[in-house]
Amino acid sequence: MKPDAKSTIEAGKAILGIEFGSTRIKAVLIDQENKPIAQGSHTWENQLVDGLWTYSVEAIWYGLQDCYADLRSNVKSLYDIEIETLAAIGVSAMMHGYMAFNDKEEILVPFRTWRNTNTGEAAAALSELFVYNIPLRWSISHLYQAILDNEEHVKDIDYLTTLAGYIHWQMTGKKVLGIGDASGMLPIDPVTKNYSAEMVAKFDELIAPKGYDWKLLDILPKALPAGENAGFLTPEGAKMLDVSGHLKAGIPVCPPEGDAGTGMVATNAVKQRTGNVSAGTSSFSMIVLEKDLSKPYEIIDMVTTPDGSPVAMVHCNNCTSDLNAWINLFKEYQELLGIPVDMNEVYGKLYNHALTGNADCGGLISFNYISGEPVTGFADGRPMFVRSANDKFSLANFMRTHLYASVGVLKIGNDILFKEEKVKVDRITGHGGLFKTKNVGQRVLAAALNSPISVMETAGEGGAWGIALLASFLVNNQKKQPLDAFLDELVFGGDAGVEIAPTAEDVAGFNAYIENYKAALPIEEAAVKFKK
């Protein structure tokens, strides 16, 4: 007989996953069948301090403790019990950024998050040195920029890590990092499953004239693939997580991962020739490659799956924010008419109506650039809707162009992979707000990428569930399966979700739209230039 959730928690067989997102910290408790049985959350905001985006160390720990307390109260209200011990724990967080500590474990400068773009000079110099695209948000860019800026603290660095790596270190005493998160600090060699020895040597030589006491590998966390032993919750760590004192020490903790890796796990997209697209406020696609790309591309970031396979990532700053702003206009109009508003109905009606429009949007174009968009070369943005007098201006085409715009930049990046690099993919899974209205976002993305798109019922569970699954992989992988087989068999049970294949008409329409879009980029450029 399958144990119920209450007895699973009482027996210490439940598994905890915690993810630090940019606006919410979420905790998910799962049972032995990897299904969520309780959850907690904490809302937080980043701060702009001295021109840099950060979260204070106090906010990090208060957020973690409040999130765990919320989970405890959820368990109490659902099952009337306390969490005393667990089978395993996993911690995940937004990737990249810069957390530097001295030998007394004191943070040397406030945590610099992935949002900071002050690292342009360093990223460009390292991309040239390594012959590899090094994005602005990567930890090595932050470190080298601090060196270029002659920041006083650099000589005192004893340890450099990411947010997930920091939490894990404080909870277990181990200076380690999941390989996916580590690949956003410094490139990983797919053969050795470790930091690229060639790039480490080049970096050490580059900074040698500075005479620091440390070499790069001295200060980086050890990279670990999924399933490796990454330490145990210490008595101090247990107190830092659960201020009530109920949680016992000694619980195994899996390698800490980044949000990209947990997204891959939560969508069962860690196998070669699979991929996933996250589409919400921003969007990104992750395609797991069979082999390295032929050359570096400025708009494609190379990271890894949690078990070390190379992944091509296209990251777009803008996705649904402008689309949502237009839909709010229709909401206002409905309120003006005195009609009660159900936002699900508003979205559903407008999205579905969009599908009745012309496949190429009738010539209409939308730029959804609330902020800058690196893929198309914009440091700043200005949302804009463009049409000619003889275009087919209808509500259906208007809505369709905003849906196309939400994934237009993503298409431009992925066209390099599919058309120039001839990358093959068997399945792409979509998750995020764009897919909430059934079939519509899926159909648009299928047309953009000319690939079948699946959406799973579980895709909404998110990264906290993804890292809980990695913790489950650590302790429940009795058959010693690779990660992709474990997920296929024990988590998803062969469920690939609901798939929509692209139609030839939609693909041709989107291709015509994107050519119009690219030809009109100088209009967006002028709008940004004269923005007040």
N, C-alpha and C positions, 0 to 999 in steps of 0.2 A: 504493500500500500504506500502511495506517495505521501511523505510527511507534509502536513499543512505548514503555512508560513510561520505560525506561532511556534510550533515545535522545532522548526528549522532554526529560528532565532535563538530559542532557549538552548538548543544543542550546540550553539556556536558554529553552525554550518552556513550561516548567511555570509555574503561577501559584500563589501562596501566599495563603491566607486565614487570619487569626488572630483569634480572638474571646476576649475577657475576660469569662467568665461569673462569677456570684457565688461559685461553688465550684471552677471549673475553667477554666484557660486552655487553649484547644485550637488546634492548627495543622493545616490540611489543604492538601495539595498536589494540584492537579488538572491533568489533561492538556488537550490542545487540544479534546477533545470534552466538556470540563467534568466529567469523571469523576474521583473521588478516586483517587490512586495512592500516597499516603503520608500519615502523620499523626503528630502528637506531642501531648503534653499535660503539664500541670502542675497539681497540686491546691493550692488555697490557701484561706484562711479570712479573713473580715473580723474586725477587732478593735473592741471598745468602748473608746474612749479619751475621757476627760472627758465621758462620757455620749453620745458620738456614734459612729456606726459608720463605720469607716475602713479603708483599706489604706495602708500606708506607701509612700512613693516607692521605697524600697529593695525592698520586697516586689513592687512592680509590675515593676521592671526585672529582679530576680532571677527572677521568674515567667516573664517574656517570654523571657529568655535560656535558662532551663532547658527551657521548652516547645520553643524552636527547636532546642536541643541534642538533645532527645528525637526531634524530626522528623529531624534529621541522622542520628542513629543508626538510625532506622527505614529511611531511604533507603540507608544503608550496608549494613544487614543484608539488605534486599530486592534491591538492585541493585549493591552493591559500588562505589558512586561517591560523590563529594562534590557538594553544590550549590554551583556557582560563580556563576551568575547566573540570573535569572528573567525571564519576560515581563512580570509585573506583581505587585504586592503590594496587599493590602487589610487594613485593621485595623478591627475592630468591638469594641464593649464595651457593658456595661450602661449604659443611658441616664441622663440627668438628673444630679443631684448638683452638686457645687461644687468646682472646682479653680481657685484664684485665685493669680496670680503677680505679682511686682513686675518692674520693668524690668531686673533682673539675672537674670531667669528663675528666681528662688527661690520655692518654694511658701510662701504667707503663713500658711496654717493647714492642718492635715492634711485630706486629701481627704475631703469629706463625701458619702457615697454616697446613692443613692435610698432606702435603708431608713430614713433619719432622718425623724422626724415632729415635729421641734422648730419647724417653719415654719408652724404653724397660723395665727398672727396675720397673717403676711405674705401667705399664700395667700388668706385671706379678704378682706383689704384690696385685693389686686390683682384678685381675681375681680370685686369690686364696681367698681373703677376701670375695668377693661377691658371690663366686661359680657361676660365670657368665663370659663369654668371654668379656673382655674389650680390644678393639683394641688400637694400638699405637696412632692412630690419634684422638681418642676421647678427648674432652675437659677435662674430669676428669683425664685422664692420664697426660695431659700437666700440670694441676694444681698440681697433686701429685708429678710429677717429679721436678717441681720448688721448692716444699717443701723439697723433698729429697736432692736437690742440695743447700739447704739453701739460696735460692735467697732472697735478701734484700726486694724486692718489695712486696712479698706475704702478709706481715702484713698490707700493705696499700690498699689491694683490697677492693673496694666498690661494684664493679659490674663486672661479668664475662659473656661474651657472644660470639656468633659466628659472622661472617661477616654480615649475613643477619640481625641478631638481632641488631647489632651496627647501621647499616644504618636506620633500622626501628625506633630505639630509638631516633636517631638524627632528624628524620623527623616528629616524632609524640610525643616525650617525654615519650613514654611508654616502660617499661622494660619487654617485652613479647617476646615469641618465639613460632612458630608453633610446634605442638607436634612431628612431624617427625624430624625436625631439633633438637629439645630438646632431642630426643632419641639418638642423636649422641654426646650429652654432658654427659649424665648420663642415665642409664636404666630407662625406663618408666614402671610403673605397669599397665598392660592392664585393670585391674578392675577399679582403681581410675582415670586412664588417667592422672596421675601425676608422678613426679619422685618417684622411689621406696623408700618408707619411711624407710624400713629395711636397704637399702644401705646408705641412708643419715645418719641414726643413726650410722651405723658402721664406716662411714668415719669421722663423727664428733668425735667419740670416738678415732679413730686412730690418729687424729691430735691434740687432746686435750692437750697433753704435750707441744705443741708449744705455747699455750697461746694466740692465735690470738684473736682479738676483734670480729671477725665474725664467724658465723656458716654457713654451706654450703648453706642452703636455703636463707640466708640473701643476698647472692651475685649472685644467679642464676636468670635468667629471668623466669617469670611465663609461664608455658606451656599451650598453647591454641589449641584446635582442630579446624579444618577448619570450617569456618562459624561464628566463635565467633567474637565479636567486639574487635578490637585490636587498636583502637584509630583513630585519624584524623590528616591529614596533617596540621602542625602548620604554622603560617606566616614565622617563621625562616626556617622550613623544606622546604616550597615552594621555598624560595630564594636559599637554598642549592641545590635543584634539578634543578630549572630553573633560571639561572643567568640573563635571559632577563627580568624577572619580570612579565611575562604574566600570569603565573599559579597562581590561587587563592588558599588560604588556605581553610580548612574545608572539604576536600575530605576524605571519609572513606578509611582506609588502612587495608587490611586483615592480619591475622597472617603471619609473615615472615617465609619462609620455606627453606629447604635445597634442593640441586639439585636432591637428590634421590627421594624426595617427588614429585617434579614437573615433574620428569621423569615418575613416576607412573600415575600422572594425565594426562599427555600428551599422554600416551598410553592406557588410560582407564583401568588401572590395579590396582585399589584400593579395589576391591571386594575380599572377601575370595575365595581361589582356583583360583585366577588369578596371573599372574606374568609378568615381562618384563625383557628383556635382552638388555643392552646397549653394543654395540660392535664397538669400534673404536680403538684409541691408547691404551686404557686399556679397560677392560670389567667388567661388573658386572651384576649379576642376582638378582632380587628381587621377592620372592615368598610370597604372602599374605597367612598366615597360619590360619587354623581353630582353632588350639590350640597350646600351647607352646610346644617346643621340649622336649624330655624326659630328656636331659642333655645338658650342654654347650659343644660346639665344638670350638676348637681354630680357625678353618678356616671358621666359620660361624658367621657373625655379626648379632645381633638381633636389629632391629630398628622398626619404626612404619610407617603406612600410615599417610597422613595428618589428617585423622579422628581417628587415634589411634589404628588401628588393628595391631597385631604383624606381622612382616615381617622378613623372613630369607634372609640375603644378603651374597652372595659369591662375593668377590672383587678380581679381578686378575690384576696385574700390567701391564701385557703384552697381546696384542691382535694382531693388524694388522701391527705393525711397521716393523717386520721382513719380513712378506709377501709382504708389499709394497716395501721393499728394493730389494727383488728378482725380482719383476715385473719391477723395474727400470733398472735392468740388461738387461731384454728383450727389454726395450725401447732403451737403449744404442746400443744394437745389431741392432735394426731396423734402428737407425740413421746411424750406420756404413755402412749399406747397401744402404743408401741414400733414404730410404722410409719415406714419411711424417708420423709423429706420431700423432695419436688420442688416448689419454690415455683411454677414455671410451671404444674404440674398443680393445685396448690391454688387459684391464681388462676383458671385455666381452668374448673375444676369449679364454684367458687362463683359466678363471673361468669355462666357459662352457666345455672346453676341459677336465678339471679336473674330471668332472662328468662321463667321459667315462673310467676312470681308474678303477683299482681294488677297491672293497669296503673297503679292509683293507690296501690300499695304496701299496700293493705288498711287504710289509715288511719294507718300507722306514720309517724313523722317523725324525721329526724336533723339535728342542727346540727353541722357539721364544723369549728366555729370553734376551731381550735388557737390562733389569734391573733385580734386584732380584725378586723372586716370593714366597711370604709368604705361599701360599696354599701348595706348594710342599717343603717348608722349605729352600728356597734359599735366602740368604741375598744379594747376588750379582748374576749377570747372564752373560752368554756368548752365543750368538746365534749360533746354530750348526745344521748341517744336517748330518744324520748318515745313512749309508747303509752297507749291507753285499754284498760280491761278487756275491752271487746267488739270491739276491733280484730282483724283476721285476722293473728295472730302466728305466722308460719311462717319457716323459714330462707330460703325464696325471697323473701318480702316483706322480711325483715330485710336481706338483701344488696341487694335492689333499692332500698330507701330510702337506703342508704349510697351507692350509685351515683348516684341522683337528687341527693342532697345535694352530691355533688362538683361538680355543674354547676348547682345550684339558684340560687345567687347570680348566676351568669353569665346565667341565663335572665331574672332580674328586670331586670338592666341592659339586655339585648337586647330585652326586651319593649317598652321605650321606643322603641327604634329601629324595630322592625317594626310595632308597633301604633299608637304615637302619631305617629311621624315618617313612617310608611309607606315606610320604606327598602326598596328592592328588591335582592335578591341572587340571582345565578344559581348560584354554587358556593361552598361553604365547605369548607376543607380542615382536617382535624384532625391534630395531631401532639403527641407527648409520651406519658408513661407510661400514661395512661388508655386509650390505644388499642392497647396491646401485645397484649391478648387479642382475637383476631380478632372483628370484628363487634359486640362487646358495647358498648364505650364509644361506638362510632359510632352504634349504634341508640339509645342513651340520649340522646346529644347531638342527634341528629336529632329525637327526640321533644320535647326541651327547646326547641329553636329553631324547630321546625316547618319544617325545611329539610333538603334532602339534604346529607349529609356525605360527603366523599371522604377517603380515607387513601391516601397514596402510599408506595411502597417506599422512596423516598429521603427521606421526612420525618425519619427518624432521623439524617440527616447533620448537621442543625442549622446554627447560625449561622456557624460557621467556613467551611462550604461556601457559605453564603449570601453572605458577604463576598468569598469567592474568585470567585463568579459575577459580583459587581459589578466586581471587578478585571478579569475576562474581558471584561465589557461595555465597559470602558474601551479595551482594546487589540484585541479580536477582533470588534468590531461593524462589519465591512467594509461592510455594506449601509446603515449609518447608520439602523438601525431604532429605534423607541422601545423602552424597556425591556421592556414586556409582550410585544411581538412577538418580540424577541430571546430571551426566556425560553421562549416558546411553541415557537418553531421550532428553536432551536439547543440548548436545554438539555432541555426536557421532551418535545419531539417529539410534541406533542399528547396525551401521556399525562396524563390527569386523575385517575389512580388508581382505586381501587375505591369505588364510590358506594353508599350506603345511603339510601333515601328513608324518611321517617317514615310510619308507619301511622296511620290515623285513631284507632284504639283507643289506641295509645301516646301520641299528642298529647293526647287527651282525658284520659287517665290522669295524664299529667304536669301538665296544667293543674289538675286536681282536687288533686293532691299539693301544688302550689305555693300554692294558696289555703289549704289546711290549714297549710302551712309559715308563710305570712305571718301567719295568725291566731294562731299559736303563738309568734311572736317575743317577746311579753312574758314567756314562760317562760324563754327564753334571757336576756332582760334581767335577770330576777330572779336567775338562776343566776350571772351575771357580777357583779351587785351584792353577792351574799353569798359571793363567792369568797374564800377565805382566802389 
